[in-house]
Amino acid sequence: MKLLVTGGLGFIGSNFIRLMLHERDDCRIVNVDALRYGSNPDNLSSFIGNSRYAFMNGDIADAKFMAGLIKDVDAVVSFAAETHVDRSIANPESFLHSNVGGVFSLLEALRHHNSSARFVQVSTDEVYGDIMDGSFTEKSTLQPSSPYSASKAAGDVFVQAYARTYGLHAMITRCTNNYGPYQFPEKLIPKTILRARSGLKIPIYGTGQNVRDWIYVIDHCRAVEQVLMKGRKGEIYNISASEEKSNLQVVGTILQMLGKSEDQIEFVEDRPGHDARYSLDSTKIRNELGWRPQENFADGIRRTVNWYLQNVEWWKPLMDDRLLSPAPWKLNW
Ligand SMILES: NC(=O)c1ccc[n+]([C@@H]2O[C@H](COP(=O)([O-])OP(=O)(O)OC[C@H]3O[C@@H](n4cnc5c(N)ncnc54)[C@H](O)[C@@H]3O)[C@@H](O)[C@H]2O)c1
């Protein structure tokens, strides 16, 4: 199987490529990434020279470039996106470029040059907005709150329209918050680990009661693999491990694991439009495709903390002053 993966130098895409190359001997991968801030070539440096892996520096919104690549692949899995909510509040335009224009150009390339290829658009629970009680199903209304989630929702509806109008074998996955190795240090969990370890204050928005449903990144990657292999045309699959925690609980767990005091927590001005709670019902992927998460939060977070402690040479070059800011959405990125 020849697979085109986009955004494969980022957090989830690089974990996905590593998993596929380790576990599927039949799989060859071309990875297209525009080397935006969230990317890191070190994530996959161990595969340089591997005959089953090739990297191409390119923008998914470049229609001509993508058309040339898409022609002779069996499937496309697209992780490429601008992903940080704070950055989308400070500077929304690049989100429109990658998350809407990029998806559109991939769909056009598929329509004109490889309409039988399978296509998985990797999306997010944030497109549904927040929910106080219960959980969103795949049929729930899209009510995005931030420029990031609005751009992802717009990309998703284009995918649905192309599956229906042009018959593309396109599918969408919507996953909850991921954590694990290789996550850029501006996101909550790695940021907390690295700041706690250095004795710095840990900024928490508002009162810290915002709830996220956490999943270990490899469980997400295995779910995407199942959708790629067995998912039905035009379908959406929610992915969640049902591990809901408030931000305060997550930070508290990490501080405890590192033997640090909760005095390191500093409550800071809330992010505008901050979603209160995310929760997904993932019955469909469990029943239809037989997927189940393998990792619980207690083990996964221990594994993740240990990975960051043992891989200083990976994250050290990525730290800069902006990552230490208590209110990143106020910065001019
Ligand atoms: N991180 C999460 O918790 C989470 C949860 C659910 C869904 N998702 C989705 O999963 C995908 C991957 O997320 P991530 O956390 O790995 O993000 P990331 O920011 O770590 O990686 C995104 C990658 O996409 C690349 N990219 C951005 N714009 C591009 C463009 N125009 N052309 C080519 N490459 C481009 C970047 O260079 C980067 O390597 C995203 O689509 C995101 O919406 C993430």
The ligand as an SDF file (V2000), in Angstrom:
LIG
                    3D

 44 48  0  0  0  0  0  0  0  0999 V2000
   -3.4400   17.4940   19.1670 N   0  0  0  0  0  0  0  0  0  0  0  0
   -4.6800   17.1130   19.4810 C   0  0  0  0  0  0  0  0  0  0  0  0
   -5.0250   16.9490   20.6520 O   0  0  0  0  0  0  0  0  0  0  0  0
   -5.6810   16.8410   18.3710 C   0  0  0  0  0  0  0  0  0  0  0  0
   -6.9150   16.2870   18.7120 C   0  0  0  0  0  0  0  0  0  0  0  0
   -7.8340   15.9940   17.6940 C   0  0  0  0  0  0  0  0  0  0  0  0
   -7.5080   16.2540   16.3750 C   0  0  0  0  0  0  0  0  0  0  0  0
   -6.3050   16.8230   16.0720 N   0  0  0  0  0  0  0  0  0  0  0  0
   -6.0120   17.0510   14.6420 C   0  0  0  0  0  0  0  0  0  0  0  0
   -4.9280   16.2000   14.2990 O   0  0  0  0  0  0  0  0  0  0  0  0
   -4.1110   16.8320   13.3010 C   0  0  0  0  0  0  0  0  0  0  0  0
   -2.6690   16.8490   13.7710 C   0  0  0  0  0  0  0  0  0  0  0  0
   -2.5810   17.5690   15.0040 O   0  0  0  0  0  0  0  0  0  0  0  0
   -1.1850   17.7350   15.7690 P   0  0  0  0  0  0  0  0  0  0  0  0
   -1.4970   17.9550   17.1930 O   0  0  0  0  0  0  0  0  0  0  0  0
   -0.2630   16.6400   15.3630 O   0  0  0  0  0  0  0  0  0  0  0  0
   -0.6830   19.0990   15.1360 O   0  0  0  0  0  0  0  0  0  0  0  0
    0.7950   19.6640   14.9270 P   0  0  0  0  0  0  0  0  0  0  0  0
    0.6480   21.1410   14.9400 O   0  0  0  0  0  0  0  0  0  0  0  0
    1.7450   19.0150   15.8500 O   0  0  0  0  0  0  0  0  0  0  0  0
    1.1450   19.1770   13.4460 O   0  0  0  0  0  0  0  0  0  0  0  0
    0.5480   19.7210   12.3040 C   0  0  0  0  0  0  0  0  0  0  0  0
    1.5160   19.5370   11.1410 C   0  0  0  0  0  0  0  0  0  0  0  0
    0.8740   20.0520    9.9530 O   0  0  0  0  0  0  0  0  0  0  0  0
    1.8480   20.7680    9.2090 C   0  0  0  0  0  0  0  0  0  0  0  0
    1.1380   21.7440    8.3620 N   0  0  0  0  0  0  0  0  0  0  0  0
    0.4110   22.8230    8.7540 C   0  0  0  0  0  0  0  0  0  0  0  0
   -0.0840   23.4670    7.6830 N   0  0  0  0  0  0  0  0  0  0  0  0
    0.3540   22.7570    6.5920 C   0  0  0  0  0  0  0  0  0  0  0  0
    0.1760   22.9320    5.1860 C   0  0  0  0  0  0  0  0  0  0  0  0
   -0.5460   23.9440    4.6920 N   0  0  0  0  0  0  0  0  0  0  0  0
    0.7400   22.0260    4.3520 N   0  0  0  0  0  0  0  0  0  0  0  0
    1.4850   20.9930    4.8350 C   0  0  0  0  0  0  0  0  0  0  0  0
    1.7000   20.7950    6.1550 N   0  0  0  0  0  0  0  0  0  0  0  0
    1.1320   21.6680    7.0200 C   0  0  0  0  0  0  0  0  0  0  0  0
    2.7450   21.4290   10.2480 C   0  0  0  0  0  0  0  0  0  0  0  0
    4.0050   21.7800    9.6970 O   0  0  0  0  0  0  0  0  0  0  0  0
    2.8280   20.3230   11.3040 C   0  0  0  0  0  0  0  0  0  0  0  0
    3.9230   19.4640   11.0710 O   0  0  0  0  0  0  0  0  0  0  0  0
   -4.7030   18.2270   13.0800 C   0  0  0  0  0  0  0  0  0  0  0  0
   -5.4750   18.1850   11.9090 O   0  0  0  0  0  0  0  0  0  0  0  0
   -5.5750   18.4620   14.3120 C   0  0  0  0  0  0  0  0  0  0  0  0
   -6.6770   19.2960   14.0020 O   0  0  0  0  0  0  0  0  0  0  0  0
   -5.3800   17.1230   17.0320 C   0  0  0  0  0  0  0  0  0  0  0  0
  1  2  1  0
  2  3  2  0
  2  4  1  0
  4  5  1  0
  4 44  2  0
  5  6  2  0
  6  7  1  0
  7  8  2  0
  8  9  1  0
  8 44  1  0
  9 10  1  0
  9 42  1  0
 10 11  1  0
 11 12  1  0
 11 40  1  0
 12 13  1  0
 13 14  1  0
 14 15  2  0
 14 16  1  0
 14 17  1  0
 17 18  1  0
 18 19  2  0
 18 20  1  0
 18 21  1  0
 21 22  1  0
 22 23  1  0
 23 24  1  0
 23 38  1  0
 24 25  1  0
 25 26  1  0
 25 36  1  0
 26 27  1  0
 26 35  1  0
 27 28  2  0
 28 29  1  0
 29 30  1  0
 29 35  2  0
 30 31  1  0
 30 32  2  0
 32 33  1  0
 33 34  2  0
 34 35  1  0
 36 37  1  0
 36 38  1  0
 38 39  1  0
 40 41  1  0
 40 42  1  0
 42 43  1  0
M  CHG  2   8   1  16  -1
M  END
$$$$
